[in-house]
Amino acid sequence: MASLTPTPKQQIYGSDGAPLVGGKIYTYSAGTTTPLATYTDSGAGTANTNPIILNSLGQANIWLSTGSYKFSVYTSADVLLYTVDNISAPLDSAGLATALSSPTPIGNTTPNSGAFTTLAATTGTITTVNATTVNATTSTTTGVTTTGTLTFSGGGSMTKPPESGIQPITATVAANALTVTLNPTTLDFRSATLTSGTVVSRAVTSAISVVVSSGSTLGTVSAVQSRIVVLALDNAGTVELAVVNIAGGTNLTETGLISTTAEGGAGAADSASTVYSTTARSNVAYRVVGYVESTQTTAGTWATTPSTIQGYGGQALASMSSLGYGQTWQNVSSGRAVSTNYYNTTGKPIMVSVGAGPTGGSGTSITLTIDTLAVATFTAVPTGSYPTVCAIVPPSSVYSVAVSTGNLGSWYELR
């Protein structure tokens, strides 16, 4: 195949269209005023003067080195005609072949260690485009295993933490203390800024633990089965563990931030509604990673092996956002009034139970309305009775209570 010949000599014209006899070309590194040499031949053996002086035909031999240039063209009287920046030599077929034949090997430059997500592999090795071999110390015929470590021919290594469908937790008792451990895994956390939807991924490259000391009850009751929820905290990029008794009604929907109290040693972690970690943390993103169930003869004496250890994943713990989880019955009577609309803004279903004061006679009624539908009505017959209505209010629904005669007696909500 034939190719078009390039211009044998650089031809420069003046503003009058005539060859720029005796003109001058100053050559600089692109974007600067730092002189950059050009050459009289392809071997780059002899550098042109800078400025290059054009001959009687307004021509010059100008060969470029690697890198980019800026040319400023002047008349022989040093009048600037124009400047052109970012001039580079075209890449010929030989140069292209050279560039493609020796790409930088993986791991050849710093940094050469860190976490990765996916690398395809043949048995034991991964081969790059230039036949450089990356040795996989742990691999299968279909790829690197989830716990594999790769060592690179250019130096360094990379370890891939497992991506667990169900989080790998363990729990043991010793010396009347409970130790809960999260093994290597990868977790996604929400942003610590509630107005941001950014997701951050954290790798747990080695096992992390939290200890509930002997004497700390976490609000559990002697001889009654308890469920202790295990949380992973994102402490500015470092994953730490925390625990909380599910009976405390703590909101664990992962839609906000959480603050913890230091476990503190024997007898210092006794509240069911407090989240405990080794070191107190304030307003951090968190993930529910599992739970531990056990029945201890004496609360705070962690001597009996847990009956259930469950990591989060699949359908496990999917009910954490349902009615009754992270909720407690609350007396809200002082903040409620009859025939007034209220809205369920909790993001979860709540239960409402409302009672009227003693009735004055037959026909007195109380009605609970949700989204314009009267879902519960109680009509009292005996004088002095206390009619009560109860119903579940879906998220974002509006609800109100009407009493035909008498006063509002009590208003409780599971929220």
VENFENGI-V113252 format. One record per pair of residues at least 24 apart in sequence whose C-alpha atoms are under 7 Angstrom apart, sorted by the first residue. I is the first residue (numbers start at 1). J is the second residue. Records with the same first field share a line. If there is no record, write none. Layout:
BEGIN
I: J / J
END
This chain:
BEGIN
9: 59 / 60 / 61
10: 59 / 60 / 61 / 62
11: 58 / 59 / 60
12: 58 / 59
13: 58
19: 57 / 58
20: 58 / 75
21: 54 / 55 / 56 / 57 / 58
22: 53 / 54 / 55 / 56 / 58 / 76
23: 53 / 54 / 58 / 74 / 75 / 76
24: 51 / 52 / 53 / 54 / 73 / 74 / 75 / 76
25: 51 / 52 / 53 / 71 / 72 / 73 / 74
26: 50 / 51 / 52 / 71 / 72 / 73
27: 51 / 69 / 70 / 71 / 72
28: 69 / 70 / 71
29: 68 / 69 / 70
30: 68 / 69 / 70 / 85 / 86
31: 70 / 85
38: 62 / 63 / 64 / 65
39: 63 / 64
64: 89
101: 130
102: 130
105: 132 / 154
106: 154
107: 152 / 154 / 155 / 156
108: 154 / 155
112: 156 / 157
113: 156 / 157 / 158
114: 158 / 159
115: 158 / 159 / 160
116: 160
117: 160
119: 144
161: 185 / 186 / 203 / 204 / 205
162: 186
165: 313 / 314
166: 311 / 312 / 313 / 314
167: 289 / 311 / 312 / 313
168: 311
169: 311
170: 309
171: 309
172: 305
173: 302 / 303 / 304 / 305
174: 303
176: 214 / 301 / 302 / 303
177: 211 / 212 / 213 / 214 / 301 / 302
178: 211 / 212 / 213 / 302
179: 209 / 210 / 211 / 212
180: 209 / 210 / 211
181: 207 / 208 / 209 / 210
182: 207 / 208 / 209
183: 207 / 208
189: 285 / 286 / 287
190: 285
191: 285
192: 257 / 284 / 285
194: 256
202: 237
204: 239
208: 240
209: 241
210: 241 / 242 / 277 / 278
212: 263
213: 265 / 266
214: 266 / 300 / 301 / 302
215: 266 / 267 / 300 / 301
216: 266 / 267 / 268 / 269 / 270 / 300
217: 269 / 270 / 299 / 300
218: 244 / 245 / 269 / 270 / 271 / 272
219: 245 / 270 / 271 / 272
220: 272 / 299
221: 299
222: 296 / 297 / 298 / 299
223: 295 / 296 / 297 / 298
224: 295
225: 293 / 294 / 295
226: 293 / 294 / 295
227: 291 / 292 / 293 / 294
228: 291 / 292 / 293
229: 290 / 291 / 292
230: 288 / 289 / 290 / 291
231: 286 / 287 / 288 / 289
232: 286 / 287 / 288 / 289
233: 284 / 285 / 286 / 287
234: 284 / 285 / 286
235: 284
241: 277
242: 275 / 276 / 277
243: 275 / 276 / 277
244: 272 / 274 / 275 / 276
245: 272 / 273
247: 272
248: 272 / 273
249: 273 / 325 / 326 / 327 / 328
250: 326 / 327
251: 326 / 327
252: 320 / 326
253: 320 / 321
254: 286 / 287
256: 285
257: 283 / 284 / 285 / 286
258: 282 / 283 / 284 / 285 / 286
259: 283 / 284
288: 312
321: 348
322: 348 / 349
323: 348 / 349 / 350
327: 414 / 415
328: 414 / 415
329: 412 / 413 / 414 / 415
330: 412 / 413 / 414
331: 411 / 412 / 413
332: 411 / 412 / 413
333: 410 / 411 / 412
338: 400 / 401 / 402 / 403 / 408
339: 400 / 401 / 402
340: 400
341: 398 / 399 / 400
342: 398 / 399 / 400
343: 396 / 397 / 398 / 399
344: 395 / 396 / 397 / 398
345: 395 / 396
346: 395
347: 395
348: 394 / 395
349: 392 / 393 / 394 / 395
350: 392 / 393 / 394 / 413 / 414 / 415
351: 391 / 392 / 393 / 413 / 414
352: 390 / 391 / 392 / 412 / 413 / 414
353: 389 / 390 / 391 / 411 / 412 / 413
354: 388 / 389 / 390 / 410 / 411 / 412
355: 386 / 387 / 388 / 389 / 408 / 409 / 410 / 411
356: 386 / 387 / 388 / 407 / 408 / 409 / 410
357: 386 / 406 / 407 / 408 / 409
358: 384 / 385 / 386
359: 383 / 384 / 385 / 386 / 406
360: 384
364: 404 / 405
365: 403 / 404
366: 402 / 403 / 404
367: 401 / 402 / 403
368: 400 / 401 / 402
369: 399 / 400 / 401
370: 397 / 398 / 399 / 400
371: 397 / 398 / 399
END
